[in-house]
Amino acid sequence: MDLDKRSAWLRKLDEECPYQVVLPRRQLIEDNAILDFLLAHLGWFDMYVEDEHATYVRYCFENMLDAEIFRARFEPKQLIHARGMSV
């Protein structure tokens, strides 16, 4: 996908799914657990790799509650503390 098409796609995704969670990419087994959870428990979502090295994955949700449920389940505890939230 060229840069212009990617930019247009990202703008559309931001409009459709404004609630987003960025997580470090995990091992394949953990990626599967995340996908299983998304497919079984949440509404409409999309996801994409943040950078060329697949270091981060951005999970995008249509519904704010879905994003918060996902964040509570999968965000690493050190990120929660860094954002100043209690666990």
N, C-alpha and C positions, 0 to 999 in steps of 0.2 A: 504494500500500500504506500503510495507516495505521500509526501508531507502534507499537501493540501487536502487530500482525501482523509488522511488521519485526523487533521485538525477539524474538518467538517464533521467527521464521525464523533469526535470527542465533544464538540459543542452540542451536538444532538443528544448524546448520552448524558451530558451534564444537565440538559433541560428535562429529559425524561426521568433521570435517576439522580437527583441532586444530593442525596444522602450517601456519603462515600466514606469508606474505611480503607486506609492503606496499611498493609501488613508486610513484614519481611516474608519473602518466599521461603517455604519450609520444605522439608524432605518430602518425597513423593507420597509416602504413607500419610503424612499429615495433610497434604494437599487433597488426597482422596477423602479424608475425614471431613474436611471443610466442604468439599463438593457434595458429599452425602448429606451433610447437615443442611446446606443451602437448598438442595432439591427436595428434601423431606419436610422442611419446617417453614420456609419463608416464601414470600410472594415473588414478584418479578424482580430480577436482578441481572446484572451483567458484570463482567470483570475483564481486566486487561493487565498486561505486564507494563509496569511503569517505565522501564528503561531497557536499553539494549542487552543488558546482562541478566535480565530476569531476577534482579535482586528484590524488587518489591512488586506486589500485586495490588491493584486498586479494585476493590469490590464496591459496586455501585447499586444503590437500592432506590426503588420508587417510593418506599414508605419509610419514614423516620424510625418508627418502632422496629422494623426489620433490621435497620442498620444498627440500632442500639442493642438489640438482642445478639446480633452477630458480633459486635464489638465486645460485649460482655463475655461471650463464650470464647473468642479466639484472640483477642488482643493480648500480647504478652504483658505480664504483670509489671515489668519494668517501665513499659510505655504508659500504663495507667498511672503509676507513681510520678513519672516525669510530667504528666499533664496535670498533676495536683489533685487527683481523685483518690478517694479511699477505696479499698478493696473490700 
